[in-house]
């Protein structure tokens, strides 16, 4: 049976002398494994369409639970991601995270779109690496249904506009300084980071990276988004260790 998918190659593994096993995050089918015969050959017609980070339309043959590539049409190769080791490391991390939460339904389209937007800005090298990482992490948490109530204190209900703010990552809520109690999960949040988090939640998908922060505030934001996403997902990612060494 033939099957058409649109997806991003998030992992590749050599198989035999000239073939590959591809891990592909798709729009509707979640994450699938595809055998691409002859794809490592320099003369392969689908060479660019099935390389790491490539976004392609794929025609697959499905039998007995296995997918085999029949044909592929490249949409975007995102090859520029490979030009800087930091960009490559962040792209690998984002692909690993996105693949770990992908689902076989229409909601995965938002996950895929975020990954596409992230790879695009990394290719163009127009946004600071730490900012791209922070936006990806927090926006993905929002897409997955982990959006914290950012309007007011979860305990007393007061608006947080001018009050000291703390994020309870374990429970996904904000607390004001008066209601906060000492806990390893409570993170102080500066006003600039609070505003950035609000922006990441509400911005249109093609505008999510369009804000400015000082270096210190960006470091703070990175710590917040990384901790928040990983606590919510309860997962660890090998690619993050390498990325943090570079950053």
N, C-alpha and C positions, 0 to 999 in steps of 0.2 A: 504494500500500500504506500502510495506517495503522499508526502505531507510537506506543506510549506510553512516556514517559520521566518521571523525577522528577529535577529539577535546579535549579541556581542560575544566574541570569543574571549572568555575570561581566563582560560588556562589551556595549554597545549602540551602534549606529551608524545615523544617519538614512539612509533610502533613499526617494527620491522625495518626494512632498508629504506623505504621512501614514504611511508604513511604516517598519519598523525591521529591521535585521539584528542578530540576537541571537547572542552567543557564550554557550553554556550548558555548564556542567560537570555531567555526569550521573552517576548511580549506577553504571550498567553500560556505557554507550556512550562513555565518555571525554568529550572536548570536541567539541561539534557546533555548526554554524552554522544558525540557523533564521530564515527570513523570516517576519516577523509583519506581515501586511497590515493597514493602517489602525490600527496600534497607537499611533501618535502622536496620533490624534484624541482630543479630550477626552471624546468620547462612546463611545469604544471599550469594549466589554464586558470586554476582557481587560487594561485599562489598568494596573491594579495588579499583575497576575500576570506581566507581562513587563517591569517596570521593573528597573533596575539593583539587584542584590543580592536580588531576589525569589526565593523558593524555592517552586516550583510543580510540580504534576502537569500534564504537557502531552500533548495528543493532536496528533500530527504526521502530515502526509502526506509520504511519501517517494517520490521519483521521480527517476531518472537522477542519483543522487548528491546530491540537494538535499532539504532539509526545509522544509516550509511549515507554519506553525501553523494548526491547525484550531480548537482550544479549549484553555483553560488554567484550572486551579483553584488559587488561591493557598493555600499552606500557611502561609507567614510572609513578611512584606514587609521586615523588618529596617529599617524606615524611620528608626528612631532613630539609625542609623549616620550619617545625613546631618546631624545636629544639631550636630556638632562637626567642624571641619575636620581635626583630628588623627585622629579615628575614621574619617572618610571616607577619608583618605589611607592609613591602615593597612589598612582593608578592601579598598581597591583593590590594595594591594601583595599581600595574602594571596590575593586572587582571581587575580592575575597569576601568582603562584608556583604555586598549586594547579592552575591551568589548564595550566601548562607541563609538569607531571609527570603529568597525568591519563592513565590507560590504559583501554583497552576491555576490562575484565574485572571480576570481582567484587571484586578487591582495591582498586579505586578507591573502594569504599564507605567505607573508613577515612579516606581523603583527604577525601572529601565530608563525613563526620561531623566531622572536625577543623575544617573551614571553617565548618560550621554552628555548632559550639560557639563558635568565635571571633567570628562575627558576632553571636551571642546576647549574649556578655559586652560587646561593643562597644555594642550597642543599649542594654543596661541601664546602661552606664557605671559598673560596679561594680569594675573592676580597672584598675590603672594601665596606660596605653598601652604603656609599655616592657615591662611584664611580659607583656601579651598577645602582643606581637611576639615576645619571646624564647621563650615557650612554643610558639607556632605554629611557629617555625623549627625548634626542636630536636625537637619531637614529630613534625613532618613528616619530618625526617631519619630518625627511628627507624622510622616507618611505611614509608619507602622502602627500608629495609634497611641504613641507615648507622649503626645503633646502635653506639657505641664500647664496647669492653670497659672498664667502669668499676670493676670489682671490684679489679683489681690492676695493678701495673706490667707492661707488656708485655715488658719486657726481663728483669727479675729475678724477676718473679712475686710480689713482696711486696705485701701488702695496703696500700692507700693511706689507711687510716683516719686515721692520725696523721702521715703523711709529707707533705713538700712535693709538690705535684702539678703536672704539666704535661700539656697536651693537645697531641698531635700531630695537628692537623686533617687534614693531608695523608694520613696513614695510618689515621686513625680510632682511635687508641689513646691511653692515658694512660701516662705515665712518672713514676717517682719522681724526686726531686731528684738522687739519686746517679747515676741512669742518663741523665738528660736532658743533651743537648748543645745548644750554642747553634745556633739555627736560626730563621729567620723564621716557620716554621710552629708553633713551640712556644710555647704560651701558658700562663703561670702561672695556676693556678686556686685561688682561696681555698677554705677549708673550706665556707663558707656557699654559694658557687656550686656546689661539688661536690655538696653535699647537694641543692641545687635541681635539678641535672641528673639525679641519681638519682631524685628524685621525679617529674620530668617523664617519665622513661622508664617508671616502674612504675605511676603513678596511673591510676585508671579514667578513661575519657574525659570523664565529667561532673565530674571533680574536678581536672583537670590545672592549673587556674589557682589552686587553693586553697592557697597558701603565702605566706609573708611574707619580704621581704628589705629591708635598708636601701637608701637611695638609691644609695650607692656600690657596694654589691654588685649592685644591679640594673643599673647602668651596666656593670659588669664582665660580668655575664651576657649582656647585649645584644651586647657585642662578641664574646663567645665564640660564641653561637648564630648570629649573622649570618655570621661568618667560616666557621664549620664548615659550615653549609648551603650557602653559595655555593661553597666549595671542592669539596664533594662533588658539587654539581650542575653546576659549571663553567658557570654562567650569570650574566648581569647583568640587572637589572630596572630599567626607567625609573621605575617608581612608587616605588622605594626612595629614589632621589635626592630626590624631593619630600618624602617622609616624613621623611628625615633633616634636611632644612632646618627642618621644623616642630619636630622634637624637640630 
